[in-house]
Amino acid sequence: MIVKNLEDVAGTKGEAHGNKWHSMRLLHAEDGMGVTLTDSILEEGFKMTLWQKNHLEACYCLEGEGTVEELDTGTVHEIRAGTLYAMNAYDRHRIHAKTRMRIVCTFVPALTGTETHDEDGSLSNS
């Protein structure tokens, strides 16, 4: 059984952050679950273009409000507490936090913990 809390992840490879975002990656490939689970904070005004070309990702908004735009179609979806959005086709998208957002995300395949965002917004090992 795996039991972790946010304090266990603080200061390890599981803690990732950037401009107006902070993510606690609670599960990694080495945990053997086949999925990564994150607890992430997007601060008000956060905007980022992402392209999960190496992972499928599902996100569930626990608090806050924002939008996610499908870049291939231009469709914009309102995100608020209780909303799930999933990049099930390696979708290019832009996320914008209108208010501070807390989201839980899963990645398949699981992250190793060394990934960083490339210029195109995708995650790859550094």
N, C-alpha and C positions, 0 to 999 in steps of 0.2 A: 504494500500500500504506500502511496505517496501522499504526504501531508506537508503542505507549505503554507506560509502566510507571507504577506508583502514584506515584512521585516526580514524574512529569510532571503529574499531576492535583492533587497537594497544593497548596492555596492558590488554586486556580482555581474557576470556577463548577461544576466537576465534583466538588468536595468538599462534601458535605452532612452535617450532624450534628444531633442533638437529644438528648433525655434518654435516655441509655443506648444510643444507636445512632450509627453512623458509616458513611457510604457514600461510596465513590469511584466516580463515574459515568464510566466509561472511554470510552463512545461517546455522542454526542449527535446530534440531527437534522442539525446542520451537517456531520457526518462523512459523510452520504449513504448510510449503511448501512440505514436504515429501522428500526433497533432500537437501544435503549440497553442496554448491558451494565454491570452494577455489581458491585463487590466490597464486601460490607457486613459489618459486625460488629454483632451484637446482644449487649449485655452481659448477664450473669446478672441475672435479675429483670425484664428488659425486657418490657413489655406494651403493646400498642397495637392499637387498632381501626382497620382500614384498609378502604377501599372504592375499588378501582380502577375508577371509573365512566367514566374517560376513556382507560384503557389496559388491554390484556391484559398479564398479568405471569406469568412462570414463574420459580421459585426452586429452586436446587439447593443442598442443605446439604453443605458440605465438612467441617465439624466442629461439635461441640456437640450439645445436645439441647434440644428444646422441643416445643411443640404449636401447631397451627393449628386454629382452630375456625371452621366455616362458620356464620355468624350466622343465615342464613335457615333452617337445619335443626337447628342445635345439635350437629352431628356434629363430634367432636374427633379429630384425626389426630396421632399421635406423629411427630415429626420428629427425625431423627438423621443423622449422616454417611451419605451415599449416597441420601438421600431427595429426590425431586423433588415439588414441589407447584405447581400452576398455577391461576391465577384465569382460567379460560377463558370465563367468563360474567359478567365484571365483578362478581365475587363480593365481598360484604361479609364480612370475616373478622377474627379477632383472633389475633395472634401472641404467643406467650409463650416467652421464652428461659429454660429451666430452668438451663442453664449458658451460658457464653459461646459464641455461635454465629457461624460464618462462613458466609455464603451468597452465591452468585453469582446475580444476578437479571437477567432481560431484560424490557424494556418495549416494546410495540408499540401505537401508533406511538412512535417515538423521542422522548425528552424533549429539550426545548430547553436545559435547564440552569437555567431560572429558576423551575421549579416548587417549590411548598412544599405541605405538608399542610394542607388546610382543616380546619375543626372536625369534619366528618363523616369525616375520614381520607382523603379523596381528594386526588390531586395536581392542582394547577392552577397556571397561571402567575401569579406575583405581580406 
